[in-house]
Amino acid sequence: MIQVKRVYDRRTEEDGARFLVERLWPRGVKREALHMDAWCKDLAPSDALRRWFNHDPAKWKEFQRRYQAELNVNPAACQALLDAAKQGQITLLYSAHDTEHNSALVLKSYLEERLQR
């Protein structure tokens, strides 16, 4: 129902609705070239958290905890993604090089947990 994908990967029909979940626009990507339904920058980690984490795998567990705490402050911000996921496949787009330690994975887990409630 929810998948994550780098913005640099090719779009496929299986993507469903596509949402960019980064606070900053991805480097090297033209706005008209990124096929997406919405840019959800308010769902991205805060600038302070993003800078603190700095894609350091040693900080991964704490980053997940802090980011989920940020998401819990404004759960209504996730509603559009939750509604879209109830309708079908959605893809969360991210730009990080690290495919195992990025905010889109945390957001995916957070959304899936809320969908199960």
Biopython code that builds the backbone (N, CA, C, O; Angstrom):
import numpy as np
from Bio.PDB.StructureBuilder import StructureBuilder

atoms = [
    (1, "MET", "N", (0.826, -1.192, 0.000)),
    (1, "MET", "CA", (0.000, 0.000, 0.000)),
    (1, "MET", "C", (0.873, 1.260, 0.000)),
    (1, "MET", "O", (0.553, 2.231, -0.685)),
    (2, "ILE", "N", (1.981, 1.251, 0.769)),
    (2, "ILE", "CA", (2.894, 2.400, 0.812)),
    (2, "ILE", "C", (4.291, 1.910, 0.475)),
    (2, "ILE", "O", (4.783, 0.950, 1.068)),
    (3, "GLN", "N", (4.919, 2.569, -0.473)),
    (3, "GLN", "CA", (6.300, 2.248, -0.792)),
    (3, "GLN", "C", (7.135, 3.521, -0.774)),
    (3, "GLN", "O", (6.600, 4.628, -0.841)),
    (4, "VAL", "N", (8.438, 3.355, -0.683)),
    (4, "VAL", "CA", (9.358, 4.491, -0.759)),
    (4, "VAL", "C", (10.234, 4.318, -1.989)),
    (4, "VAL", "O", (10.535, 3.203, -2.416)),
    (5, "LYS", "N", (10.636, 5.465, -2.549)),
    (5, "LYS", "CA", (11.409, 5.425, -3.784)),
    (5, "LYS", "C", (12.230, 6.699, -3.882)),
    (5, "LYS", "O", (11.765, 7.776, -3.507)),
    (6, "ARG", "N", (13.443, 6.577, -4.382)),
    (6, "ARG", "CA", (14.275, 7.762, -4.586)),
    (6, "ARG", "C", (13.696, 8.580, -5.739)),
    (6, "ARG", "O", (13.163, 8.019, -6.696)),
    (7, "VAL", "N", (13.799, 9.880, -5.649)),
    (7, "VAL", "CA", (13.277, 10.755, -6.696)),
    (7, "VAL", "C", (13.990, 10.522, -8.020)),
    (7, "VAL", "O", (13.463, 10.851, -9.083)),
    (8, "TYR", "N", (15.177, 9.959, -7.955)),
    (8, "TYR", "CA", (15.983, 9.736, -9.152)),
    (8, "TYR", "C", (15.615, 8.441, -9.869)),
    (8, "TYR", "O", (16.082, 8.196, -10.982)),
    (9, "ASP", "N", (14.781, 7.610, -9.242)),
    (9, "ASP", "CA", (14.343, 6.359, -9.853)),
    (9, "ASP", "C", (13.195, 6.631, -10.816)),
    (9, "ASP", "O", (12.424, 7.574, -10.643)),
    (10, "ARG", "N", (13.104, 5.793, -11.819)),
    (10, "ARG", "CA", (12.075, 5.948, -12.849)),
    (10, "ARG", "C", (10.680, 5.719, -12.269)),
    (10, "ARG", "O", (10.469, 4.822, -11.453)),
    (11, "ARG", "N", (9.746, 6.542, -12.704)),
    (11, "ARG", "CA", (8.336, 6.382, -12.318)),
    (11, "ARG", "C", (7.763, 5.155, -13.011)),
    (11, "ARG", "O", (8.081, 4.882, -14.168)),
    (12, "THR", "N", (6.918, 4.416, -12.303)),
    (12, "THR", "CA", (6.233, 3.266, -12.887)),
    (12, "THR", "C", (4.741, 3.370, -12.573)),
    (12, "THR", "O", (4.332, 4.148, -11.712)),
    (13, "GLU", "N", (3.950, 2.596, -13.266)),
    (13, "GLU", "CA", (2.509, 2.606, -13.023)),
    (13, "GLU", "C", (2.176, 2.091, -11.632)),
    (13, "GLU", "O", (1.154, 2.469, -11.059)),
    (14, "GLU", "N", (3.031, 1.228, -11.081)),
    (14, "GLU", "CA", (2.797, 0.661, -9.755)),
    (14, "GLU", "C", (2.993, 1.690, -8.640)),
    (14, "GLU", "O", (2.644, 1.422, -7.491)),
    (15, "ASP", "N", (3.545, 2.858, -8.962)),
    (15, "ASP", "CA", (3.794, 3.883, -7.943)),
    (15, "ASP", "C", (2.503, 4.415, -7.330)),
    (15, "ASP", "O", (2.488, 4.782, -6.155)),
    (16, "GLY", "N", (1.442, 4.461, -8.087)),
    (16, "GLY", "CA", (0.218, 5.079, -7.598)),
    (16, "GLY", "C", (0.439, 6.573, -7.404)),
    (16, "GLY", "O", (1.168, 7.205, -8.168)),
    (17, "ALA", "N", (-0.190, 7.131, -6.385)),
    (17, "ALA", "CA", (-0.008, 8.557, -6.077)),
    (17, "ALA", "C", (1.396, 8.757, -5.509)),
    (17, "ALA", "O", (1.850, 7.986, -4.663)),
    (18, "ARG", "N", (2.070, 9.793, -5.978)),
    (18, "ARG", "CA", (3.469, 10.040, -5.584)),
    (18, "ARG", "C", (3.566, 11.339, -4.795)),
    (18, "ARG", "O", (3.044, 12.375, -5.206)),
    (19, "PHE", "N", (4.253, 11.262, -3.642)),
    (19, "PHE", "CA", (4.379, 12.406, -2.753)),
    (19, "PHE", "C", (5.844, 12.626, -2.395)),
    (19, "PHE", "O", (6.507, 11.732, -1.870)),
    (20, "LEU", "N", (6.338, 13.819, -2.683)),
    (20, "LEU", "CA", (7.693, 14.188, -2.276)),
    (20, "LEU", "C", (7.637, 14.537, -0.796)),
    (20, "LEU", "O", (6.862, 15.404, -0.392)),
    (21, "VAL", "N", (8.458, 13.866, 0.019)),
    (21, "VAL", "CA", (8.421, 14.056, 1.467)),
    (21, "VAL", "C", (9.766, 14.585, 1.979)),
    (21, "VAL", "O", (10.289, 14.121, 2.992)),
    (22, "GLU", "N", (10.298, 15.545, 1.271)),
    (22, "GLU", "CA", (11.557, 16.201, 1.624)),
    (22, "GLU", "C", (11.283, 17.674, 1.898)),
    (22, "GLU", "O", (10.417, 18.270, 1.258)),
    (23, "ARG", "N", (12.009, 18.265, 2.837)),
    (23, "ARG", "CA", (11.859, 19.686, 3.126)),
    (23, "ARG", "C", (12.515, 20.535, 2.036)),
    (23, "ARG", "O", (12.019, 21.606, 1.686)),
    (24, "LEU", "N", (13.633, 20.044, 1.507)),
    (24, "LEU", "CA", (14.368, 20.759, 0.462)),
    (24, "LEU", "C", (14.140, 20.081, -0.879)),
    (24, "LEU", "O", (13.989, 18.862, -0.963)),
    (25, "TRP", "N", (14.118, 20.905, -1.936)),
    (25, "TRP", "CA", (13.954, 20.325, -3.271)),
    (25, "TRP", "C", (15.192, 19.501, -3.615)),
    (25, "TRP", "O", (16.310, 19.936, -3.339)),
    (26, "PRO", "N", (15.018, 18.319, -4.214)),
    (26, "PRO", "CA", (16.152, 17.443, -4.544)),
    (26, "PRO", "C", (17.089, 18.068, -5.583)),
    (26, "PRO", "O", (16.654, 18.658, -6.572)),
    (27, "ARG", "N", (18.370, 17.917, -5.325)),
    (27, "ARG", "CA", (19.378, 18.452, -6.248)),
    (27, "ARG", "C", (19.290, 17.766, -7.603)),
    (27, "ARG", "O", (19.092, 16.555, -7.701)),
    (28, "GLY", "N", (19.443, 18.572, -8.637)),
    (28, "GLY", "CA", (19.517, 18.039, -9.992)),
    (28, "GLY", "C", (18.207, 17.589, -10.587)),
    (28, "GLY", "O", (18.197, 16.992, -11.663)),
    (29, "VAL", "N", (17.104, 17.855, -9.923)),
    (29, "VAL", "CA", (15.792, 17.440, -10.425)),
    (29, "VAL", "C", (14.992, 18.685, -10.795)),
    (29, "VAL", "O", (14.785, 19.572, -9.967)),
    (30, "LYS", "N", (14.551, 18.741, -12.035)),
    (30, "LYS", "CA", (13.711, 19.858, -12.466)),
    (30, "LYS", "C", (12.285, 19.614, -11.987)),
    (30, "LYS", "O", (11.785, 18.490, -12.016)),
    (31, "ARG", "N", (11.657, 20.672, -11.554)),
    (31, "ARG", "CA", (10.290, 20.543, -11.005)),
    (31, "ARG", "C", (9.332, 19.892, -11.993)),
    (31, "ARG", "O", (8.508, 19.061, -11.611)),
    (32, "GLU", "N", (9.438, 20.265, -13.248)),
    (32, "GLU", "CA", (8.522, 19.703, -14.236)),
    (32, "GLU", "C", (8.853, 18.246, -14.573)),
    (32, "GLU", "O", (8.027, 17.545, -15.158)),
    (33, "ALA", "N", (10.034, 17.794, -14.213)),
    (33, "ALA", "CA", (10.439, 16.415, -14.517)),
    (33, "ALA", "C", (10.033, 15.429, -13.421)),
    (33, "ALA", "O", (9.967, 14.224, -13.664)),
    (34, "LEU", "N", (9.763, 15.930, -12.225)),
    (34, "LEU", "CA", (9.395, 15.031, -11.123)),
    (34, "LEU", "C", (7.876, 14.873, -11.100)),
    (34, "LEU", "O", (7.147, 15.785, -10.710)),
    (35, "HIS", "N", (7.430, 13.727, -11.516)),
    (35, "HIS", "CA", (5.994, 13.456, -11.550)),
    (35, "HIS", "C", (5.538, 13.115, -10.140)),
    (35, "HIS", "O", (5.855, 12.056, -9.598)),
    (36, "MET", "N", (4.780, 14.048, -9.562)),
    (36, "MET", "CA", (4.301, 13.842, -8.192)),
    (36, "MET", "C", (2.926, 14.471, -8.040)),
    (36, "MET", "O", (2.536, 15.360, -8.798)),
    (37, "ASP", "N", (2.212, 13.992, -7.052)),
    (37, "ASP", "CA", (0.883, 14.519, -6.774)),
    (37, "ASP", "C", (0.936, 15.686, -5.801)),
    (37, "ASP", "O", (0.093, 16.583, -5.852)),
    (38, "ALA", "N", (1.932, 15.675, -4.911)),
    (38, "ALA", "CA", (2.061, 16.776, -3.953)),
    (38, "ALA", "C", (3.456, 16.758, -3.334)),
    (38, "ALA", "O", (4.122, 15.726, -3.258)),
    (39, "TRP", "N", (3.866, 17.944, -2.897)),
    (39, "TRP", "CA", (5.116, 18.097, -2.154)),
    (39, "TRP", "C", (4.729, 18.325, -0.700)),
    (39, "TRP", "O", (4.200, 19.382, -0.356)),
    (40, "CYS", "N", (4.985, 17.357, 0.142)),
    (40, "CYS", "CA", (4.580, 17.385, 1.550)),
    (40, "CYS", "C", (5.764, 17.788, 2.425)),
    (40, "CYS", "O", (6.200, 17.011, 3.275)),
    (41, "LYS", "N", (6.277, 18.976, 2.224)),
    (41, "LYS", "CA", (7.479, 19.377, 2.963)),
    (41, "LYS", "C", (7.210, 19.558, 4.454)),
    (41, "LYS", "O", (8.137, 19.481, 5.261)),
    (42, "ASP", "N", (5.958, 19.797, 4.829)),
    (42, "ASP", "CA", (5.631, 19.926, 6.254)),
    (42, "ASP", "C", (5.732, 18.598, 6.996)),
    (42, "ASP", "O", (5.785, 18.582, 8.226)),
    (43, "LEU", "N", (5.759, 17.486, 6.264)),
    (43, "LEU", "CA", (5.898, 16.176, 6.890)),
    (43, "LEU", "C", (7.356, 15.746, 7.009)),
    (43, "LEU", "O", (7.650, 14.730, 7.638)),
    (44, "ALA", "N", (8.253, 16.492, 6.424)),
    (44, "ALA", "CA", (9.676, 16.161, 6.502)),
    (44, "ALA", "C", (10.210, 16.525, 7.889)),
    (44, "ALA", "O", (9.617, 17.350, 8.584)),
    (45, "PRO", "N", (11.315, 15.919, 8.287)),
    (45, "PRO", "CA", (11.917, 16.294, 9.577)),
    (45, "PRO", "C", (12.269, 17.777, 9.606)),
    (45, "PRO", "O", (12.570, 18.372, 8.571)),
    (46, "SER", "N", (12.229, 18.359, 10.778)),
    (46, "SER", "CA", (12.600, 19.769, 10.930)),
    (46, "SER", "C", (14.041, 19.968, 10.471)),
    (46, "SER", "O", (14.829, 19.023, 10.430)),
    (47, "ASP", "N", (14.370, 21.199, 10.131)),
    (47, "ASP", "CA", (15.749, 21.502, 9.722)),
    (47, "ASP", "C", (16.734, 21.124, 10.823)),
    (47, "ASP", "O", (17.801, 20.577, 10.544)),
    (48, "ALA", "N", (16.377, 21.414, 12.069)),
    (48, "ALA", "CA", (17.272, 21.103, 13.186)),
    (48, "ALA", "C", (17.511, 19.595, 13.299)),
    (48, "ALA", "O", (18.643, 19.159, 13.509)),
    (49, "LEU", "N", (16.454, 18.808, 13.160)),
    (49, "LEU", "CA", (16.601, 17.359, 13.253)),
    (49, "LEU", "C", (17.383, 16.817, 12.064)),
    (49, "LEU", "O", (18.243, 15.950, 12.217)),
    (50, "ARG", "N", (17.082, 17.327, 10.898)),
    (50, "ARG", "CA", (17.781, 16.888, 9.688)),
    (50, "ARG", "C", (19.280, 17.160, 9.801)),
    (50, "ARG", "O", (20.094, 16.308, 9.445)),
    (51, "ARG", "N", (19.640, 18.331, 10.290)),
    (51, "ARG", "CA", (21.059, 18.673, 10.441)),
    (51, "ARG", "C", (21.711, 17.821, 11.534)),
    (51, "ARG", "O", (22.848, 17.375, 11.379)),
    (52, "TRP", "N", (20.998, 17.596, 12.631)),
    (52, "TRP", "CA", (21.544, 16.778, 13.709)),
    (52, "TRP", "C", (21.836, 15.364, 13.207)),
    (52, "TRP", "O", (22.914, 14.825, 13.457)),
    (53, "PHE", "N", (20.885, 14.770, 12.505)),
    (53, "PHE", "CA", (21.039, 13.401, 12.012)),
    (53, "PHE", "C", (22.173, 13.306, 10.998)),
    (53, "PHE", "O", (23.042, 12.441, 11.113)),
    (54, "ASN", "N", (22.167, 14.180, 10.019)),
    (54, "ASN", "CA", (23.216, 14.252, 8.997)),
    (54, "ASN", "C", (23.497, 12.881, 8.370)),
    (54, "ASN", "O", (24.634, 12.582, 8.004)),
    (55, "HIS", "N", (22.465, 12.059, 8.251)),
    (55, "HIS", "CA", (22.554, 10.727, 7.636)),
    (55, "HIS", "C", (23.616, 9.843, 8.281)),
    (55, "HIS", "O", (24.276, 9.053, 7.606)),
    (56, "ASP", "N", (23.770, 9.986, 9.591)),
    (56, "ASP", "CA", (24.725, 9.180, 10.352)),
    (56, "ASP", "C", (24.007, 7.932, 10.865)),
    (56, "ASP", "O", (23.163, 8.041, 11.756)),
    (57, "PRO", "N", (24.319, 6.751, 10.328)),
    (57, "PRO", "CA", (23.636, 5.523, 10.773)),
    (57, "PRO", "C", (23.736, 5.277, 12.278)),
    (57, "PRO", "O", (22.864, 4.620, 12.847)),
    (58, "ALA", "N", (24.761, 5.779, 12.922)),
    (58, "ALA", "CA", (24.893, 5.600, 14.373)),
    (58, "ALA", "C", (23.786, 6.338, 15.131)),
    (58, "ALA", "O", (23.480, 5.987, 16.271)),
    (59, "LYS", "N", (23.190, 7.345, 14.515)),
    (59, "LYS", "CA", (22.120, 8.122, 15.136)),
    (59, "LYS", "C", (20.729, 7.662, 14.690)),
    (59, "LYS", "O", (19.728, 8.285, 15.045)),
    (60, "TRP", "N", (20.664, 6.581, 13.919)),
    (60, "TRP", "CA", (19.415, 6.149, 13.288)),
    (60, "TRP", "C", (18.277, 5.917, 14.282)),
    (60, "TRP", "O", (17.187, 6.455, 14.091)),
    (61, "LYS", "N", (18.496, 5.143, 15.322)),
    (61, "LYS", "CA", (17.416, 4.841, 16.277)),
    (61, "LYS", "C", (16.892, 6.108, 16.948)),
    (61, "LYS", "O", (15.682, 6.286, 17.095)),
    (62, "GLU", "N", (17.800, 6.979, 17.351)),
    (62, "GLU", "CA", (17.375, 8.234, 17.990)),
    (62, "GLU", "C", (16.684, 9.151, 16.988)),
    (62, "GLU", "O", (15.725, 9.840, 17.334)),
    (63, "PHE", "N", (17.168, 9.161, 15.751)),
    (63, "PHE", "CA", (16.510, 9.957, 14.710)),
    (63, "PHE", "C", (15.067, 9.495, 14.521)),
    (63, "PHE", "O", (14.157, 10.318, 14.432)),
    (64, "GLN", "N", (14.861, 8.195, 14.461)),
    (64, "GLN", "CA", (13.501, 7.658, 14.300)),
    (64, "GLN", "C", (12.603, 8.127, 15.440)),
    (64, "GLN", "O", (11.477, 8.569, 15.210)),
    (65, "ARG", "N", (13.101, 8.030, 16.656)),
    (65, "ARG", "CA", (12.309, 8.438, 17.820)),
    (65, "ARG", "C", (11.958, 9.917, 17.748)),
    (65, "ARG", "O", (10.806, 10.297, 17.961)),
    (66, "ARG", "N", (12.952, 10.755, 17.448)),
    (66, "ARG", "CA", (12.719, 12.206, 17.400)),
    (66, "ARG", "C", (11.788, 12.598, 16.252)),
    (66, "ARG", "O", (10.928, 13.464, 16.414)),
    (67, "TYR", "N", (11.960, 11.969, 15.108)),
    (67, "TYR", "CA", (11.118, 12.292, 13.957)),
    (67, "TYR", "C", (9.670, 11.875, 14.221)),
    (67, "TYR", "O", (8.745, 12.619, 13.893)),
    (68, "GLN", "N", (9.467, 10.703, 14.807)),
    (68, "GLN", "CA", (8.101, 10.289, 15.130)),
    (68, "GLN", "C", (7.475, 11.225, 16.155)),
    (68, "GLN", "O", (6.271, 11.482, 16.111)),
    (69, "ALA", "N", (8.283, 11.733, 17.075)),
    (69, "ALA", "CA", (7.777, 12.715, 18.042)),
    (69, "ALA", "C", (7.338, 13.981, 17.317)),
    (69, "ALA", "O", (6.313, 14.568, 17.664)),
    (70, "GLU", "N", (8.099, 14.407, 16.318)),
    (70, "GLU", "CA", (7.700, 15.580, 15.526)),
    (70, "GLU", "C", (6.391, 15.306, 14.793)),
    (70, "GLU", "O", (5.517, 16.171, 14.754)),
    (71, "LEU", "N", (6.243, 14.136, 14.220)),
    (71, "LEU", "CA", (5.017, 13.790, 13.509)),
    (71, "LEU", "C", (3.820, 13.753, 14.456)),
    (71, "LEU", "O", (2.711, 14.125, 14.072)),
    (72, "ASN", "N", (4.038, 13.311, 15.676)),
    (72, "ASN", "CA", (2.953, 13.238, 16.663)),
    (72, "ASN", "C", (2.433, 14.608, 17.080)),
    (72, "ASN", "O", (1.296, 14.723, 17.537)),
    (73, "VAL", "N", (3.240, 15.635, 16.932)),
    (73, "VAL", "CA", (2.818, 16.990, 17.305)),
    (73, "VAL", "C", (1.681, 17.471, 16.404)),
    (73, "VAL", "O", (0.797, 18.200, 16.855)),
    (74, "ASN", "N", (1.701, 17.065, 15.136)),
    (74, "ASN", "CA", (0.676, 17.500, 14.197)),
    (74, "ASN", "C", (0.187, 16.306, 13.373)),
    (74, "ASN", "O", (0.479, 16.222, 12.180)),
    (75, "PRO", "N", (-0.550, 15.388, 13.990)),
    (75, "PRO", "CA", (-0.988, 14.191, 13.265)),
    (75, "PRO", "C", (-1.920, 14.490, 12.094)),
    (75, "PRO", "O", (-2.011, 13.689, 11.164)),
    (76, "ALA", "N", (-2.607, 15.616, 12.122)),
    (76, "ALA", "CA", (-3.509, 15.967, 11.025)),
    (76, "ALA", "C", (-2.758, 16.225, 9.724)),
    (76, "ALA", "O", (-3.334, 16.112, 8.642)),
    (77, "ALA", "N", (-1.471, 16.571, 9.825)),
    (77, "ALA", "CA", (-0.679, 16.839, 8.623)),
    (77, "ALA", "C", (-0.543, 15.596, 7.754)),
    (77, "ALA", "O", (-0.318, 15.703, 6.549)),
    (78, "CYS", "N", (-0.675, 14.430, 8.350)),
    (78, "CYS", "CA", (-0.546, 13.157, 7.625)),
    (78, "CYS", "C", (-1.846, 12.729, 6.948)),
    (78, "CYS", "O", (-1.859, 11.763, 6.185)),
    (79, "GLN", "N", (-2.917, 13.429, 7.219)),
    (79, "GLN", "CA", (-4.229, 12.951, 6.786)),
    (79, "GLN", "C", (-4.342, 12.769, 5.278)),
    (79, "GLN", "O", (-4.941, 11.792, 4.829)),
    (80, "ALA", "N", (-3.790, 13.672, 4.489)),
    (80, "ALA", "CA", (-3.881, 13.539, 3.027)),
    (80, "ALA", "C", (-3.198, 12.256, 2.551)),
    (80, "ALA", "O", (-3.701, 11.576, 1.656)),
    (81, "LEU", "N", (-2.055, 11.930, 3.149)),
    (81, "LEU", "CA", (-1.358, 10.698, 2.758)),
    (81, "LEU", "C", (-2.132, 9.468, 3.228)),
    (81, "LEU", "O", (-2.211, 8.470, 2.512)),
    (82, "LEU", "N", (-2.695, 9.539, 4.418)),
    (82, "LEU", "CA", (-3.494, 8.422, 4.919)),
    (82, "LEU", "C", (-4.718, 8.188, 4.039)),
    (82, "LEU", "O", (-5.054, 7.048, 3.718)),
    (83, "ASP", "N", (-5.373, 9.265, 3.656)),
    (83, "ASP", "CA", (-6.548, 9.150, 2.781)),
    (83, "ASP", "C", (-6.159, 8.551, 1.430)),
    (83, "ASP", "O", (-6.864, 7.687, 0.906)),
    (84, "ALA", "N", (-5.040, 9.007, 0.867)),
    (84, "ALA", "CA", (-4.581, 8.476, -0.419)),
    (84, "ALA", "C", (-4.232, 6.996, -0.296)),
    (84, "ALA", "O", (-4.540, 6.213, -1.195)),
    (85, "ALA", "N", (-3.594, 6.605, 0.803)),
    (85, "ALA", "CA", (-3.216, 5.203, 1.005)),
    (85, "ALA", "C", (-4.446, 4.309, 1.149)),
    (85, "ALA", "O", (-4.408, 3.139, 0.768)),
    (86, "LYS", "N", (-5.516, 4.842, 1.686)),
    (86, "LYS", "CA", (-6.759, 4.068, 1.809)),
    (86, "LYS", "C", (-7.383, 3.813, 0.443)),
    (86, "LYS", "O", (-8.134, 2.855, 0.263)),
    (87, "GLN", "N", (-7.067, 4.678, -0.516)),
    (87, "GLN", "CA", (-7.615, 4.555, -1.872)),
    (87, "GLN", "C", (-6.789, 3.637, -2.763)),
    (87, "GLN", "O", (-7.302, 3.096, -3.743)),
    (88, "GLY", "N", (-5.509, 3.457, -2.429)),
    (88, "GLY", "CA", (-4.648, 2.613, -3.256)),
    (88, "GLY", "C", (-3.182, 2.859, -2.956)),
    (88, "GLY", "O", (-2.833, 3.476, -1.950)),
    (89, "GLN", "N", (-2.345, 2.375, -3.829)),
    (89, "GLN", "CA", (-0.892, 2.481, -3.683)),
    (89, "GLN", "C", (-0.440, 3.935, -3.647)),
    (89, "GLN", "O", (-0.913, 4.761, -4.428)),
    (90, "ILE", "N", (0.492, 4.246, -2.720)),
    (90, "ILE", "CA", (1.150, 5.552, -2.729)),
    (90, "ILE", "C", (2.657, 5.331, -2.635)),
    (90, "ILE", "O", (3.124, 4.316, -2.119)),
    (91, "THR", "N", (3.393, 6.294, -3.140)),
    (91, "THR", "CA", (4.850, 6.250, -3.104)),
    (91, "THR", "C", (5.365, 7.515, -2.447)),
    (91, "THR", "O", (5.008, 8.625, -2.841)),
    (92, "LEU", "N", (6.212, 7.334, -1.436)),
    (92, "LEU", "CA", (6.872, 8.452, -0.763)),
    (92, "LEU", "C", (8.228, 8.642, -1.432)),
    (92, "LEU", "O", (9.058, 7.733, -1.446)),
    (93, "LEU", "N", (8.439, 9.817, -1.978)),
    (93, "LEU", "CA", (9.676, 10.110, -2.707)),
    (93, "LEU", "C", (10.673, 10.818, -1.796)),
    (93, "LEU", "O", (10.320, 11.749, -1.072)),
    (94, "TYR", "N", (11.920, 10.365, -1.845)),
    (94, "TYR", "CA", (12.985, 10.970, -1.044)),
    (94, "TYR", "C", (14.232, 11.093, -1.912)),
    (94, "TYR", "O", (14.321, 10.480, -2.976)),
    (95, "SER", "N", (15.192, 11.887, -1.451)),
    (95, "SER", "CA", (16.394, 12.108, -2.260)),
    (95, "SER", "C", (17.678, 11.587, -1.632)),
    (95, "SER", "O", (18.721, 11.615, -2.284)),
    (96, "ALA", "N", (17.642, 11.121, -0.412)),
    (96, "ALA", "CA", (18.852, 10.654, 0.274)),
    (96, "ALA", "C", (19.497, 9.499, -0.486)),
    (96, "ALA", "O", (18.808, 8.697, -1.117)),
    (97, "HIS", "N", (20.817, 9.422, -0.418)),
    (97, "HIS", "CA", (21.552, 8.320, -1.042)),
    (97, "HIS", "C", (21.384, 7.024, -0.254)),
    (97, "HIS", "O", (21.373, 5.936, -0.830)),
    (98, "ASP", "N", (21.254, 7.145, 1.055)),
    (98, "ASP", "CA", (21.147, 5.984, 1.929)),
    (98, "ASP", "C", (19.727, 5.431, 1.858)),
    (98, "ASP", "O", (18.775, 6.081, 2.290)),
    (99, "THR", "N", (19.597, 4.242, 1.316)),
    (99, "THR", "CA", (18.272, 3.649, 1.142)),
    (99, "THR", "C", (17.781, 2.919, 2.390)),
    (99, "THR", "O", (16.641, 2.457, 2.423)),
    (100, "GLU", "N", (18.629, 2.809, 3.422)),
    (100, "GLU", "CA", (18.247, 2.102, 4.642)),
    (100, "GLU", "C", (18.045, 3.023, 5.839)),
    (100, "GLU", "O", (17.454, 2.619, 6.840)),
    (101, "HIS", "N", (18.533, 4.257, 5.742)),
    (101, "HIS", "CA", (18.440, 5.206, 6.858)),
    (101, "HIS", "C", (17.986, 6.555, 6.320)),
    (101, "HIS", "O", (18.806, 7.450, 6.112)),
    (102, "ASN", "N", (16.695, 6.704, 6.094)),
    (102, "ASN", "CA", (16.179, 7.980, 5.597)),
    (102, "ASN", "C", (14.794, 8.246, 6.174)),
    (102, "ASN", "O", (14.106, 7.333, 6.628)),
    (103, "SER", "N", (14.412, 9.487, 6.145)),
    (103, "SER", "CA", (13.156, 9.899, 6.783)),
    (103, "SER", "C", (11.923, 9.293, 6.116)),
    (103, "SER", "O", (10.908, 9.094, 6.785)),
    (104, "ALA", "N", (11.980, 8.995, 4.828)),
    (104, "ALA", "CA", (10.823, 8.402, 4.149)),
    (104, "ALA", "C", (10.479, 7.042, 4.746)),
    (104, "ALA", "O", (9.304, 6.683, 4.833)),
    (105, "LEU", "N", (11.488, 6.288, 5.154)),
    (105, "LEU", "CA", (11.230, 4.986, 5.780)),
    (105, "LEU", "C", (10.532, 5.145, 7.130)),
    (105, "LEU", "O", (9.650, 4.360, 7.479)),
    (106, "VAL", "N", (10.929, 6.153, 7.873)),
    (106, "VAL", "CA", (10.295, 6.421, 9.165)),
    (106, "VAL", "C", (8.850, 6.852, 8.947)),
    (106, "VAL", "O", (7.944, 6.390, 9.641)),
    (107, "LEU", "N", (8.641, 7.735, 7.983)),
    (107, "LEU", "CA", (7.284, 8.206, 7.682)),
    (107, "LEU", "C", (6.410, 7.051, 7.206)),
    (107, "LEU", "O", (5.251, 6.954, 7.610)),
    (108, "LYS", "N", (6.937, 6.183, 6.366)),
    (108, "LYS", "CA", (6.191, 5.008, 5.897)),
    (108, "LYS", "C", (5.727, 4.168, 7.078)),
    (108, "LYS", "O", (4.557, 3.793, 7.158)),
    (109, "SER", "N", (6.639, 3.875, 7.989)),
    (109, "SER", "CA", (6.307, 3.083, 9.172)),
    (109, "SER", "C", (5.242, 3.777, 10.020)),
    (109, "SER", "O", (4.304, 3.137, 10.496)),
    (110, "TYR", "N", (5.390, 5.073, 10.201)),
    (110, "TYR", "CA", (4.444, 5.870, 10.978)),
    (110, "TYR", "C", (3.044, 5.813, 10.352)),
    (110, "TYR", "O", (2.051, 5.612, 11.051)),
    (111, "LEU", "N", (2.979, 5.993, 9.030)),
    (111, "LEU", "CA", (1.695, 5.968, 8.334)),
    (111, "LEU", "C", (1.059, 4.581, 8.399)),
    (111, "LEU", "O", (-0.144, 4.459, 8.630)),
    (112, "GLU", "N", (1.857, 3.546, 8.197)),
    (112, "GLU", "CA", (1.318, 2.188, 8.246)),
    (112, "GLU", "C", (0.751, 1.867, 9.630)),
    (112, "GLU", "O", (-0.283, 1.209, 9.748)),
    (113, "GLU", "N", (1.423, 2.328, 10.654)),
    (113, "GLU", "CA", (0.925, 2.115, 12.013)),
    (113, "GLU", "C", (-0.419, 2.817, 12.208)),
    (113, "GLU", "O", (-1.335, 2.249, 12.803)),
    (114, "ARG", "N", (-0.537, 4.033, 11.714)),
    (114, "ARG", "CA", (-1.803, 4.771, 11.852)),
    (114, "ARG", "C", (-2.914, 4.125, 11.041)),
    (114, "ARG", "O", (-4.075, 4.144, 11.452)),
    (115, "LEU", "N", (-2.571, 3.555, 9.895)),
    (115, "LEU", "CA", (-3.589, 2.890, 9.064)),
    (115, "LEU", "C", (-4.138, 1.633, 9.741)),
    (115, "LEU", "O", (-5.293, 1.262, 9.532)),
    (116, "GLN", "N", (-3.314, 0.990, 10.543)),
    (116, "GLN", "CA", (-3.729, -0.246, 11.209)),
    (116, "GLN", "C", (-4.645, 0.014, 12.399)),
    (116, "GLN", "O", (-5.322, -0.900, 12.869)),
    (117, "ARG", "N", (-4.674, 1.232, 12.882)),
    (117, "ARG", "CA", (-5.523, 1.547, 14.044)),
    (117, "ARG", "C", (-6.989, 1.558, 13.696)),
    (117, "ARG", "O", (-7.827, 1.805, 14.562)),
]
sb = StructureBuilder()
sb.init_structure("model")
sb.init_model(0)
sb.init_chain("A")
sb.init_seg("    ")
for serial, (resi, resn, name, xyz) in enumerate(atoms, 1):
    if name == "N":
        sb.init_residue(resn, " ", resi, " ")
    sb.init_atom(name, np.array(xyz, "f"), 0.0, 1.0, " ", f" {name:<3s}", serial, name[0])
structure = sb.get_structure()
